[in-house]
Amino acid sequence: MKISDTSGQDIILEKSGRGRGFKYAVGGGIILAVAVAFAAPAFSRWSAAEHSVAYDRIRLGEVSRGDFIRDVSVQGKVVAAVSPTLFANASGTVSFQVQAGEQVEAGQLLAEIDSPELTNQLEQELATLQSMEIDKDRQAIQSKKQALENQKIVDLAKVTLNAAEREKRRAEEAYKRNAISTIDYEKAQDDLQNARLAHQHAVQDAKLNKESLDFELTTKRLQIQRQQLLVDEMTRQVEGLRLRSPVNGIVGQLVVEEKTAIAKNQPVISVVDLSQFEVEVAVPESYADDLGLGMAAEIRSGNEMHLAKLVSISPEIQNNQVIGRVRFDNNPPSGLRQNQKLTTRILLEKKENVLMVKRGQFLDAGAGRIAYKLDGDIAQKVAIKTGAKSLAQVEILGGLKKGDQIIISNTESFEGADSVLINR
């Protein structure tokens, strides 16, 4: 008989977990120490920050150096640089040859004014001119006739003088031979003297008469010239009754109705020159002192940018705005319409090699004297000094250097904190 041993009653016992727990505790301690070591700087920065903000709620701008352009952007409307209005130069009845919006060319007849009074006045002045010309011709004939008469008197006086000189020579010969008396000899001398005086007076009278006749003829000519000027002026006025287009363009507006009786100097019709457009801009009053004639500008039409120039500035301010005119440097883009709205950028100033940063709401929050400079995850408040401002950039005069990053979005929510944590 076999007796069984006690091996069946043996029970295998598990080893105690005390050693394993100790290992876990040591490992956890090491991990915690490492985590604390890495988190300590961040915790230190977080504890130093007075405020925190999410990264996606801010906008950053980097300070750079380059050319700074100060400008102003305004909305302008297209206006015709040349848009003449034609006026009536006399009272009468108007008849139009075109309609509003019709294409016209320079010199084309637009309207006619029937003015019987002006037409009759021209005819009277023409009749007066013709009468003066006839009178001048009559005076010319009379002058020739009188000149011929004067020449006849001079010639007769010359003949008498020649005869007196011949008698004087004969008397001298006879007196030498004692053929005549002394009285007869002296009489021959007196006759010669009389003949000389008569000839001299005849020549002088003829000269004076010629000057007088020339003067009378010149007076007639001057009177005719004066009358001709009156006729020319009346002719111009009568021709002015036919209103012609001064430019190539379109008829803008018929100021009066067809067959209407109009007064002198009353507007009748306007024409718009489509080849010469300008942009009328209204610039805020704060920029009034910075504006100057000849400043460069840019006009955006659709997706195109066109160079332009500021050509006029209003001397007065209306509704806190200054009105100016900007003219295209080259031909204006096709398809422009009167009163069309266009964005215009006027370049006020250009500075080279200056520090600048993108413009943002931080200027309003800090009045341009405070900015938050980013250093890692902390934004530190720093004092800055700003200069000129443009639509996109602001000049930095102090407090920042090239490469610095600052918060350019609104910083009012920071409540003036010296440091702000940026949660990325």
MARSE-227130 format. One line per 8 residues: their letters; for each residue x, y, z of C-alpha. Coordinates in steps of 0.001 Angstrom, whole numbers, always signed. Example, Ala and Ser with C-alpha at 12.3 -4.5 7.8 and 13.67 -1.06 7.14 Angstrom:
2
AS = +12300/-4500/+7800 ~ +13670/-1060/+7140 $
//
This chain:
424
MKISDTSG = +0/+0/+0 ~ +1399/+3332/-1166 ~ +1140/+6271/+1083 ~ +676/+9692/-800 ~ +2806/+12695/+185 ~ +1602/+16217/+949 ~ +2498/+17796/-2404 ~ -1115/+17992/-3354 $
QDIILEKS = -1782/+20193/-442 ~ +917/+22749/-1353 ~ -305/+26197/-2548 ~ +1870/+28544/-4623 ~ +1794/+31994/-3056 ~ +2204/+35270/-5156 ~ +5159/+37527/-4377 ~ +4375/+40641/-2456 $
GRGRGFKY = +3626/+43854/-4656 ~ +5453/+46133/-2283 ~ +8594/+46236/-4374 ~ +6702/+47018/-7599 ~ +4806/+49886/-6010 ~ +8030/+51355/-4861 ~ +9352/+51323/-8387 ~ +6219/+53073/-9676 $
AVGGGIIL = +6495/+55723/-7037 ~ +10110/+56406/-7890 ~ +9315/+56613/-11639 ~ +6400/+58958/-11026 ~ +8559/+61184/-8886 ~ +11160/+61438/-11579 ~ +8542/+62319/-14221 ~ +7012/+64929/-11958 $
AVAVAFAA = +10406/+66464/-11291 ~ +11128/+66692/-15011 ~ +7709/+68217/-15657 ~ +8227/+70739/-12915 ~ +11671/+71587/-14318 ~ +10220/+72270/-17757 ~ +7104/+74047/-16528 ~ +8894/+76256/-14057 $
PAFSRWSA = +9967/+78951/-16616 ~ +6501/+79013/-18166 ~ +4913/+79177/-14760 ~ +7303/+81938/-13851 ~ +6337/+83926/-16980 ~ +2646/+83234/-16393 ~ +2891/+84365/-12792 ~ +4718/+87536/-13913 $
AEHSVAYD = +2030/+88431/-16532 ~ -799/+90670/-15377 ~ -3120/+89716/-18190 ~ -3491/+86961/-20778 ~ -4975/+86838/-24254 ~ -5415/+84199/-26912 ~ -2960/+84316/-29802 ~ -5700/+84210/-32437 $
RIRLGEVS = -7222/+87396/-31016 ~ -4228/+89603/-31771 ~ -2433/+90827/-34871 ~ +1316/+91290/-34965 ~ +3427/+93680/-36968 ~ +7179/+93697/-37471 ~ +9187/+96897/-37335 ~ +11045/+97366/-40616 $
RGDFIRDV = +13129/+100017/-42312 ~ +12384/+101425/-45739 ~ +10773/+104236/-47704 ~ +7753/+105705/-45970 ~ +4972/+107252/-48021 ~ +2319/+109325/-46268 ~ -903/+109406/-48196 ~ -4626/+109903/-47943 $
SVQGKVVA = -7283/+107831/-49662 ~ -10605/+109415/-50546 ~ -13582/+108713/-52725 ~ -13864/+110951/-55772 ~ -16332/+111390/-58564 ~ -15566/+111690/-62246 ~ -16230/+115120/-63705 ~ -15535/+116526/-67132 $
AVSPTLFA = -12488/+118779/-67143 ~ -14071/+120702/-70006 ~ -17835/+121140/-69826 ~ -18695/+124481/-71426 ~ -22141/+126037/-71256 ~ -23184/+128159/-74249 ~ -25054/+131410/-73585 ~ -27267/+133579/-75758 $
NASGTVSF = -25500/+136736/-76873 ~ -28791/+138438/-77735 ~ -32481/+138095/-77021 ~ -34513/+136041/-79470 ~ -36124/+132677/-80152 ~ -34014/+129517/-79932 ~ -34180/+126524/-82274 ~ -32178/+123387/-81411 $
QVQAGEQV = -30436/+121220/-83990 ~ -29453/+118424/-81544 ~ -30870/+116565/-78562 ~ -29466/+115904/-75083 ~ -26999/+112995/-75059 ~ -26260/+113255/-78773 ~ -22656/+112875/-79922 ~ -21296/+116086/-81447 $
EAGQLLAE = -18040/+117313/-82967 ~ -16197/+120587/-82545 ~ -17754/+123266/-84759 ~ -21027/+121410/-85221 ~ -24167/+123587/-85152 ~ -26127/+122999/-81947 ~ -28755/+125730/-81920 ~ -29781/+128939/-83662 $
IDSPELTN = -31212/+132100/-82138 ~ -33505/+134259/-84259 ~ -32814/+137889/-83268 ~ -34332/+140385/-85770 ~ -33063/+143325/-83749 ~ -29429/+142244/-83953 ~ -29698/+141315/-87625 ~ -31226/+144700/-88482 $
QLEQELAT = -28493/+146499/-86544 ~ -25856/+144686/-88579 ~ -27523/+145754/-91829 ~ -27593/+149382/-90653 ~ -23897/+149309/-89794 ~ -23097/+147752/-93166 ~ -25014/+150540/-94926 ~ -23126/+153155/-92919 $
LQSMEIDK = -19834/+151509/-93866 ~ -20703/+151566/-97554 ~ -21672/+155238/-97308 ~ -18352/+156072/-95661 ~ -16419/+154195/-98331 ~ -18221/+156177/-101049 ~ -17491/+159403/-99188 ~ -13837/+158407/-98941 $
DRQAIQSK = -13675/+157722/-102673 ~ -15288/+161107/-103352 ~ -12719/+162762/-101098 ~ -9911/+160987/-102949 ~ -11176/+162326/-106275 ~ -11523/+165803/-104824 ~ -8003/+165604/-103455 ~ -6611/+164661/-106856 $
KQALENQK = -8551/+167497/-108482 ~ -7315/+170037/-105929 ~ -3755/+168773/-106260 ~ -3956/+169261/-110010 ~ -5225/+172827/-109518 ~ -2409/+173587/-107090 ~ +144/+172211/-109523 ~ -1326/+174447/-112240 $
IVDLAKVT = -861/+177538/-110073 ~ +2737/+176535/-109291 ~ +3479/+175985/-112975 ~ +2003/+179368/-113959 ~ +4007/+181050/-111204 ~ +7101/+179317/-112561 ~ +6389/+180641/-116068 ~ +5888/+184155/-114701 $
LNAAEREK = +9153/+183852/-112786 ~ +11005/+182775/-115895 ~ +9561/+185727/-117834 ~ +10538/+188135/-115050 ~ +14092/+186789/-115011 ~ +14311/+187244/-118808 ~ +12997/+190820/-118601 ~ +15460/+191480/-115816 $
RRAEEAYK = +18372/+190365/-118035 ~ +17077/+192488/-120940 ~ +16734/+195513/-118651 ~ +20280/+195065/-117414 ~ +21632/+195026/-120981 ~ +19585/+198056/-121960 ~ +20516/+199934/-118797 ~ +24220/+199352/-119509 $
RNAISTID = +23735/+200955/-122922 ~ +21634/+203736/-121402 ~ +18707/+202534/-123511 ~ +16228/+202667/-120604 ~ +15855/+204830/-117629 ~ +16727/+203936/-114097 ~ +13036/+203741/-113211 ~ +12400/+201128/-115910 $
YEKAQDDL = +15418/+199135/-114739 ~ +14256/+199170/-111122 ~ +10765/+198207/-112253 ~ +12226/+195093/-113977 ~ +13940/+194195/-110711 ~ +10710/+194612/-108769 ~ +8815/+192442/-111251 ~ +11430/+189684/-110831 $
QNARLAHQ = +11130/+189892/-107044 ~ +7342/+189713/-107262 ~ +7559/+186711/-109576 ~ +9926/+184913/-107151 ~ +7645/+185600/-104195 ~ +4579/+184468/-106126 ~ +6323/+181236/-107109 ~ +7474/+180536/-103549 $
HAVQDAKL = +3989/+181154/-102191 ~ +2443/+178984/-104875 ~ +4792/+176098/-103997 ~ +4108/+176456/-100254 ~ +354/+176742/-100800 ~ +430/+173608/-102941 ~ +2355/+171734/-100235 ~ -54/+172831/-97486 $
NKESLDFE = -3054/+171989/-99628 ~ -1610/+168549/-100269 ~ -1089/+167949/-96531 ~ -4625/+169148/-95841 ~ -6054/+166854/-98484 ~ -4005/+163930/-97202 ~ -5223/+164673/-93679 ~ -8851/+164707/-94828 $
LTTKRLQI = -8349/+161445/-96688 ~ -6657/+159851/-93655 ~ -9569/+160971/-91478 ~ -11993/+159308/-93856 ~ -9950/+156110/-93783 ~ -9864/+156090/-89960 ~ -13610/+156611/-89842 ~ -14019/+153685/-92199 $
QRQQLLVD = -11722/+151531/-90033 ~ -13768/+152396/-86964 ~ -16975/+151569/-88781 ~ -15412/+148343/-90055 ~ -14696/+147346/-86462 ~ -18332/+147966/-85596 ~ -19418/+145863/-88563 ~ -17004/+143086/-87591 $
EMTRQVEG = -18351/+143108/-84035 ~ -21940/+143037/-85225 ~ -21065/+140260/-87664 ~ -19492/+138314/-84796 ~ -22602/+138791/-82700 ~ -24873/+137696/-85517 ~ -22642/+134681/-86163 ~ -22810/+134032/-82406 $
LRLRSPVN = -26529/+133471/-82813 ~ -25504/+130147/-84348 ~ -24304/+128194/-81322 ~ -21598/+125690/-82274 ~ -19923/+123014/-80176 ~ -16508/+124159/-78903 ~ -15296/+120565/-78266 ~ -15832/+116975/-79315 $
GIVGQLVV = -18216/+115321/-76879 ~ -21877/+114902/-76118 ~ -24714/+117321/-75501 ~ -25080/+117569/-71761 ~ -28285/+119516/-71206 ~ -30801/+121646/-73078 ~ -31295/+124425/-70560 ~ -34352/+125904/-72311 $
EEKTAIAK = -37116/+124433/-74399 ~ -37473/+124519/-78176 ~ -38768/+127806/-79678 ~ -38514/+129549/-76326 ~ -37972/+133298/-76162 ~ -34735/+133856/-74279 ~ -32953/+136902/-72917 ~ -29398/+138031/-73520 $
NQPVISVV = -26714/+136101/-71546 ~ -29175/+133326/-70683 ~ -27692/+129768/-70669 ~ -28931/+127693/-73573 ~ -27048/+124389/-73910 ~ -24076/+122575/-72344 ~ -21529/+120214/-73900 ~ -19384/+117616/-72121 $
DLSQFEVE = -15902/+116801/-73428 ~ -15525/+113038/-73012 ~ -11802/+113070/-73798 ~ -10787/+115113/-70753 ~ -11962/+113670/-67453 ~ -10855/+114680/-63963 ~ -11698/+113321/-60536 ~ -13179/+115664/-57958 $
VAVPESYA = -12117/+114626/-54459 ~ -13247/+115762/-51017 ~ -10262/+115633/-48637 ~ -10802/+115834/-44837 ~ -10028/+119214/-43321 ~ -7200/+117746/-41225 ~ -5160/+117238/-44409 ~ -5831/+120741/-45803 $
DDLGLGMA = -2433/+122160/-44795 ~ -614/+119178/-46325 ~ -2132/+119483/-49781 ~ -171/+121161/-52555 ~ -630/+121612/-56274 ~ +1255/+119087/-58367 ~ +1178/+116285/-55770 ~ +1250/+112796/-57246 $
AEIRSGNE = -1879/+110685/-56969 ~ -3175/+107278/-57943 ~ -6677/+106577/-59224 ~ -8096/+103062/-59129 ~ -10517/+102154/-61890 ~ -11600/+98545/-61624 ~ -8416/+96494/-61263 ~ -6220/+99122/-62888 $
MHLAKLVS = -4195/+101858/-61207 ~ -3678/+105114/-63109 ~ -1150/+107826/-62282 ~ -2537/+111288/-61783 ~ -1723/+114719/-60366 ~ -3490/+117152/-58055 ~ -4220/+120190/-60246 ~ -6548/+122361/-58151 $
ISPEIQNN = -7436/+122944/-54504 ~ -10449/+124884/-53271 ~ -9468/+127964/-51216 ~ -12340/+127363/-48803 ~ -13508/+124531/-46548 ~ -17027/+123193/-46926 ~ -18579/+120650/-44546 ~ -15141/+120005/-42977 $
QVIGRVRF = -13737/+119062/-46376 ~ -11466/+120583/-48995 ~ -12489/+120074/-52619 ~ -9723/+119316/-55124 ~ -9329/+118153/-58713 ~ -7075/+115267/-59787 ~ -6104/+114924/-63457 ~ -4893/+111765/-65203 $
DNNPPSGL = -1248/+111937/-66324 ~ -2090/+110045/-69501 ~ -5326/+109453/-71342 ~ -8140/+108511/-68944 ~ -9379/+104915/-69041 ~ -12173/+104166/-71466 ~ -15706/+103714/-70249 ~ -15712/+106471/-67624 $
RQNQKLTT = -19013/+108165/-66890 ~ -19901/+111510/-65385 ~ -20220/+111308/-61544 ~ -18747/+107793/-61466 ~ -17160/+106985/-58074 ~ -13428/+106188/-58033 ~ -10985/+105628/-55182 ~ -8164/+108171/-55238 $
RILLEKKE = -4921/+108054/-53278 ~ -2997/+111306/-52866 ~ +697/+110980/-51968 ~ +1366/+113698/-49399 ~ +4977/+112966/-48398 ~ +7819/+110502/-48997 ~ +10626/+109714/-46512 ~ +13536/+107402/-47196 $
NVLMVKRG = +15168/+104898/-44849 ~ +12883/+105256/-41831 ~ +11618/+102804/-39199 ~ +7980/+101923/-39681 ~ +5360/+99363/-38800 ~ +1918/+98479/-40095 ~ -792/+100804/-38944 ~ -3331/+99351/-36525 $
QFLDAGAG = -5771/+100075/-33727 ~ -2979/+100101/-31159 ~ -2383/+103733/-32160 ~ -5816/+104736/-30901 ~ -5589/+102628/-27740 ~ -2202/+104000/-26723 ~ -2483/+107429/-28338 ~ +616/+106569/-30384 $
RIAYKLDG = +2829/+106535/-27254 ~ +2485/+102906/-26050 ~ +2986/+99555/-27759 ~ +3230/+95937/-26612 ~ +6456/+94307/-27829 ~ +6417/+90525/-28085 ~ +9134/+88581/-26252 ~ +8415/+84880/-26575 $
DIAQKVAI = +4951/+84379/-25113 ~ +5016/+87650/-23153 ~ +4097/+91041/-24576 ~ +5796/+93844/-22666 ~ +4440/+97375/-22638 ~ +7020/+99838/-23958 ~ +6944/+103586/-24541 ~ +7285/+104573/-28181 $
KTGAKSLA = +7316/+107749/-30214 ~ +5510/+107871/-33529 ~ +5824/+110276/-36429 ~ +3968/+110571/-39703 ~ +1085/+108212/-40389 ~ -150/+106852/-43694 ~ -3034/+104603/-44573 ~ -937/+101449/-44163 $
QVEILGGL = +2169/+102455/-42184 ~ +3197/+104554/-39197 ~ +6649/+106042/-38695 ~ +8538/+104973/-35541 ~ +10778/+107672/-34095 ~ +11804/+105917/-30872 ~ +11220/+103004/-28472 ~ +11543/+100215/-31049 $
KKGDQIII = +14175/+98858/-33390 ~ +14204/+96962/-36633 ~ +12947/+93381/-36274 ~ +10812/+94005/-33162 ~ +7348/+92516/-33231 ~ +4510/+94430/-31635 ~ +791/+93919/-31264 ~ -906/+96187/-33802 $
SNTESFEG = -4492/+95166/-32995 ~ -6616/+96890/-30371 ~ -4944/+96733/-26933 ~ -7667/+98362/-24860 ~ -8585/+94952/-23373 ~ -5097/+94778/-21799 ~ -6234/+97505/-19383 ~ -2758/+99056/-19381 $
ADSVLINR = -1010/+95924/-18026 ~ +2792/+96048/-18090 ~ +3014/+92478/-19413 ~ +528/+90234/-21144 ~ +720/+86454/-21606 ~ +3/+85250/-25131 ~ -1737/+81873/-25050 ~ -829/+80019/-28200 $
//
